[in-house]
Amino acid sequence: MTTANATIPQKPSPELSGSADLLKTSRFLTDRQLDELWAAYVANRTDLRLRNRLVEHYQPWVRDLAAAIAHKMALRDPENAVGEVLAALVSTIVPCYDGKRGFDHWARVCTRRKLIDQQRAERSADALFAELPTAPSGVSALDLLPCREQPNCDLNFLELTATLSNQQATVLWLRLYRGLTVVATAALLKVSAGSVKAWTHTALVELQKQLANCPQDELLAT
């Protein structure tokens, strides 16, 4: 993709020549037009129309890039990982580009960093489950909540989930504490995504009931 290597001109112009045409969606931008768009955006980063047009221009390329890297990393939930990258394209990748190097380089760096974060979360959960004692025959990993038997466990979490089943507590821990997606959690525990959603929902409902029944003075003390 030739225009992925675009750099911001040294002297950005706040005005776009033919801006109406440049802001039209589904219209291919030439290198010169892309330079004009970047120059206008740098001069006025509060203009969301300019940002969104740049995002639209780069989105197909960034999506394919993220999908390829996610596949190579063998992430459990590549679709969610790609979605996270595309969200970052809007929130940080385009808005934070300083033009010192080609956008191609900047986008690759940001994409890889985002996917590495996802990979680390998955590997961290894997490592904790790997450290658990071997489960007896017929016992699922869901019955061996990570950190329950470890000296450095989160006592607040254990107290909070004391009334939950092992399944509910484990899923809640992976989803909220470790940041795994539904698909990634299901793959790790070898259960269906539907089961993960059901256990998460039931656990949150139970915790809401506990909070509703908690005396006001106890809430103020926490």
C-alpha positions in Angstrom: 0.0 0.0 0.0 1.9 3.0 -1.2 0.1 5.6 0.8 0.9 3.8 4.0 4.3 5.4 3.9 2.9 8.9 3.9 4.8 11.4 6.1 3.4 14.8 7.3 4.7 17.7 5.2 7.1 20.0 7.1 4.9 23.0 6.6 1.3 21.9 7.1 -1.4 24.0 5.5 -4.6 24.5 7.6 -6.7 24.6 4.4 -7.6 21.7 2.1 -7.8 22.3 -1.6 -11.0 20.6 -2.7 -11.7 19.5 0.9 -15.3 18.5 0.1 -13.9 15.8 -2.3 -11.2 14.7 0.1 -13.7 14.1 2.9 -16.0 12.0 0.7 -16.1 8.4 1.9 -15.2 5.5 -0.2 -13.0 7.6 -2.4 -9.3 6.6 -3.1 -6.8 9.2 -2.1 -3.7 9.9 -4.1 -0.4 10.5 -2.4 -0.7 14.2 -2.9 -4.3 14.3 -1.5 -3.2 12.2 1.4 -0.4 14.7 2.2 -3.0 17.5 2.1 -5.3 15.6 4.4 -2.6 14.9 6.9 -1.4 18.6 6.8 -4.9 19.8 7.5 -5.4 17.3 10.3 -2.1 18.3 12.0 -3.1 21.9 11.8 -6.5 21.1 13.4 -6.6 17.8 15.3 -9.9 18.7 16.8 -11.6 18.2 13.4 -13.0 14.7 13.7 -14.0 14.7 10.0 -10.4 14.8 9.0 -9.4 12.1 11.5 -12.3 9.8 10.4 -11.3 10.2 6.8 -7.8 9.2 7.6 -9.0 6.3 9.6 -11.2 5.2 6.7 -8.3 5.4 4.3 -6.0 3.2 6.4 -8.5 0.9 7.9 -8.4 -1.9 5.3 -4.6 -2.1 5.4 -4.4 -2.0 9.2 -7.1 -4.6 9.5 -5.2 -7.0 7.3 -1.9 -6.2 9.1 -3.5 -6.9 12.5 -5.1 -10.1 11.3 -1.8 -11.4 9.9 0.1 -10.7 13.1 -2.6 -12.1 15.3 -2.6 -15.3 13.3 1.2 -15.5 13.5 1.0 -15.1 17.3 -1.7 -17.8 17.5 -4.0 -15.7 19.7 -7.0 -17.4 21.1 -9.4 -14.6 20.0 -7.9 -13.1 16.9 -11.2 -11.3 15.9 -11.3 -9.4 19.2 -7.6 -8.6 18.9 -8.1 -7.1 15.4 -11.1 -5.1 16.8 -8.9 -3.7 19.5 -6.3 -2.6 17.0 -9.0 -0.9 14.8 -10.3 0.9 17.9 -6.8 2.1 18.6 -6.6 3.3 15.0 -9.3 5.8 15.9 -8.2 6.6 19.4 -4.4 6.7 19.2 -2.7 5.5 16.1 -4.0 8.3 13.8 -4.3 11.0 16.4 -0.9 10.5 17.9 1.1 10.1 14.7 3.8 12.9 14.7 4.9 12.5 11.1 8.6 11.9 11.9 8.6 8.6 10.2 6.3 7.0 7.6 2.8 6.1 8.8 3.5 2.5 7.7 6.2 2.2 10.4 4.1 3.9 13.1 1.1 1.8 12.5 3.1 -1.5 12.5 4.7 -0.6 15.8 1.3 0.4 17.4 -0.4 -2.7 16.1 2.3 -5.1 17.3 2.3 -3.5 20.8 -1.5 -3.8 21.0 -1.4 -7.5 20.1 1.6 -8.2 22.3 -0.5 -6.9 25.3 -3.2 -9.4 24.3 -0.7 -12.2 24.0 0.8 -11.4 27.4 -2.6 -11.5 29.1 -3.3 -15.0 27.6 0.2 -16.3 28.5 -0.1 -15.0 32.0 -3.3 -16.9 32.5 -1.8 -20.0 30.9 1.2 -19.8 33.3 -1.0 -19.6 36.4 -3.1 -22.6 35.4 0.1 -24.5 34.6 1.3 -24.0 38.1 -1.8 -25.5 39.7 -1.5 -29.0 41.1 -2.6 -31.8 38.8 -6.3 -32.1 39.0 -7.7 -35.5 40.0 -9.6 -37.5 37.4 -12.9 -35.9 36.6 -12.0 -32.5 38.1 -12.0 -29.5 35.8 -9.6 -26.6 35.8 -12.7 -24.6 36.8 -12.6 -26.3 40.2 -9.0 -25.1 40.8 -9.3 -21.3 41.0 -5.8 -19.9 40.4 -4.3 -18.1 43.5 -6.7 -19.6 46.1 -3.9 -21.8 47.5 -1.1 -19.4 46.8 0.4 -17.2 49.6 0.3 -14.0 47.4 -3.4 -14.5 46.4 -5.7 -11.5 46.3 -7.6 -11.8 49.6 -10.1 -9.2 48.5 -11.1 -11.3 45.5 -11.4 -14.5 47.6 -13.6 -12.7 50.1 -15.7 -11.1 47.3 -16.2 -14.5 45.5 -16.6 -16.7 48.6 -20.3 -17.3 47.9 -19.7 -18.0 44.2 -19.2 -21.5 42.7 -15.7 -22.4 41.5 -16.8 -22.0 37.9 -18.3 -18.6 38.4 -15.2 -17.3 40.4 -12.7 -18.7 37.9 -14.5 -17.2 34.9 -14.9 -13.9 36.7 -11.2 -13.9 37.6 -10.1 -14.5 34.0 -12.5 -12.0 32.5 -12.1 -9.1 34.9 -8.7 -9.6 36.6 -6.8 -11.0 33.6 -8.7 -9.2 30.9 -9.4 -12.2 28.7 -12.2 -12.1 26.2 -15.1 -14.6 26.3 -13.6 -16.6 23.4 -10.1 -16.7 25.0 -11.5 -17.7 28.4 -13.6 -20.5 26.8 -10.6 -21.8 24.9 -8.4 -21.8 28.0 -11.0 -23.7 30.1 -12.1 -25.9 27.2 -15.8 -24.9 27.6 -18.2 -23.2 25.3 -18.4 -19.4 25.0 -22.0 -19.7 26.0 -21.0 -21.3 29.4 -18.5 -18.5 30.0 -21.2 -15.8 29.3 -23.7 -17.6 31.6 -21.3 -18.0 34.5 -20.1 -14.4 34.2 -23.7 -13.1 34.2 -24.7 -15.3 37.1 -21.6 -14.2 39.1 -22.3 -10.5 38.5 -25.9 -10.9 39.5 -24.9 -12.6 42.7 -22.3 -9.9 43.5 -24.9 -7.2 42.9 -27.2 -8.9 45.4 -24.4 -9.0 47.9 -23.8 -5.3 47.4 -27.5 -4.5 47.8 -27.7 -6.4 51.1 -24.4 -4.9 52.5 -25.0 -2.6 55.4 -24.2 1.1 54.7 -21.6 1.4 57.4 -19.6 -1.5 55.8 -19.7 0.1 52.4 -18.4 3.4 53.9 -15.6 1.4 55.6 -14.3 -0.1 52.4 
